[in-house]
Amino acid sequence: MRCSCKECGTDMIQAESLHLGCVCPECGYRCTDCLGTNTVVPRDQLARLQEDPRFDPEALAASLRDPEEAGPDADDWSEDGGYGR
């Protein structure tokens, strides 16, 4: 991705160091805007997320299913259209 420096407009270069993001070769301004949320998840936190059951492929697929397709025996779906019992 190409980013322009917010300070001087120069094309920025992606920096691959402990501080991921882009750095301006002219003024030294750094940003992580092109990474999405202006935040970076450290590698150790990312590894812990791999073990989080919320991100299990089957759990994600179940959360995206249409509740009417699940049928009347769906564990988490109540008659009033909400979750929980």
WOFEN-V925824 format. One record per backbone hydrogen bond with DSSP energy under -1.0 kcal/mol. NH is the residue of the N-H (numbers start at 0). CO is the residue of the C=O. E is the energy in kcal/mol with one decimal. If there is no record, write none. Layout:
# WOFEN-V925824
nh->[NH NH]
co->[CO CO]
e->[E E]
This chain:
# WOFEN-V925824
nh->[4 8 11 12 14 21 22 23 27 30 34 35 45 46 47 48 49 54 55 59 60 61 62 68 69 73 77 80 83]
co->[9 4 2 22 20 30 12 28 23 21 31 32 41 42 43 44 45 51 52 55 56 57 58 65 65 70 81 77 75]
e->[-2.7 -1.4 -3.2 -2.4 -3.3 -2.9 -2.9 -2.4 -1.3 -1.9 -1.7 -1.7 -2.3 -2.2 -1.6 -1.9 -1.1 -1.8 -1.4 -2.6 -2.3 -2.3 -1.9 -1.1 -1.1 -1.2 -2.6 -1.6 -1.2]
